[in-house]
């Protein structure tokens, strides 16, 4: 196995590999030429079965190209991991996250290596539920308070409990996941109705954090 690899890969791996664009053009041209030759040699198609052999060859070639693509994608991923290790060597890390970006001067264009983060929207369903319960309860209590109905506190407490139980039962019937756009839309609707405190309570359930994706982004800035 080692001997086979030695035939394919030299010590000067990067410099010995062909230019990707030139290689792509050569491979595409070769495939088109081979297809044209096989197509001409086959002659007229009189029945579907006459195309089977060329279909088999095309599919075999396609699968080989897909295998090359997957293989090189894995190589790119490996190089990215190595670049992440080098970034940590240069700037240190905390809890697995590199401490800073790094810019590497290069005649072919400066290279920037930096941690990759994914924006995560954390919405606390319980906080959303509580905000909705409070908002609905306040809306129901306002006309009752103006009417000076006695036992207002008892009625409000009972109403909150009833709504909380109803929402808990609703969530328990299936998956419930608050969505940022709809959360904001509801808060805006409440704010337009003058319920700014309710809108604030609802939006307080939404937090934004950045989750390290355990990879780095590498960019080269080409000189002008």
Secondary structure, 3 states (H helix, E strand, C coil): CHHHHHHHCCCCHHHHCCCHHHHHHHHHHHHHHHHHHHHHHHCCCCCHHHHHHHHHHHHHHHHHHHHHHHHHHHHHHHHHHHHHHHHHHHHCEECCEECCCEEECCCCCEEEEEEEEEEEEEECHHHHHHHHHHHHHHHHHHHHHHCCCCCHHHHHHHHHHHHHHHHHHHHHCCCCCCCHHHHHHHHHHHHHCCCHHHHHHHHCCEEEEEEEEEEEEEEEECCC
